[in-house]
Amino acid sequence: MKKITAIYPGSFDPPTNGHLDLIARGSKIFANLIVAILRNPEKAPLFSLEERRRMLETLTESFKNVRVDTFDGLTVQYAAEVKANAVLRGIRAISDYEYELQMALMNRKLQPDLETVFMMPAEQFSYISSKLVREVVQLGAPVKDLVPELVEQRLREKLDPAIKLQNARQPKARKQA
Ligand code: PNS
């Protein structure tokens, strides 16, 4: 069988247990898997590109056929640059389907030889998204079981001043109530 190199493109802001689950699954079926972090100038990310890259490198170091990279521009162009034949994407629930279908068909239009392969993360991760993790942690709730320990720690470090400020305000608000 042909040896397939796949890219797994995404924002990974931050990487979640769902992403890691998909990377583990992808590394089993592809010869090589490149986790490709999009450099998106339109979004103001919580973690810089370098921070995300470093976290993902540490989190994937046990997978010998996985490497982490960053890219900008079109996914299909990046795939051609690294000679990838497939794009890996995760589908958690039916709500993901429409957006993913659109992207897959657009990528196919742009590059008919590049196949998109969808995989489903384990069901315990099916409700986890980076966006919700950011929201939950910014509002001061724990994100244990949602993200790897390393990411939990980095989130705490990043948001500590905000959490401290929030905690400092809380007793006052209670007094007023
Ligand atoms: O983790 P995300 O934010 O859902 O990932 C989205 C991503 C990076 C896969 C998507 O935005 C993307 O492919 N961007 C690159 C630009 C591009 O190729 N656009 C045309 C295809 S839709």
Boltz pocket constraint, residues with backbone or C-beta under 6 A from the ligand:
constraints:
  - pocket:
      binder: B
      contacts: [[A, 9], [A, 10], [A, 11], [A, 12], [A, 36], [A, 38], [A, 73], [A, 74], [A, 75], [A, 76], [A, 102], [A, 103], [A, 106], [A, 107]]
      max_distance: 6.0
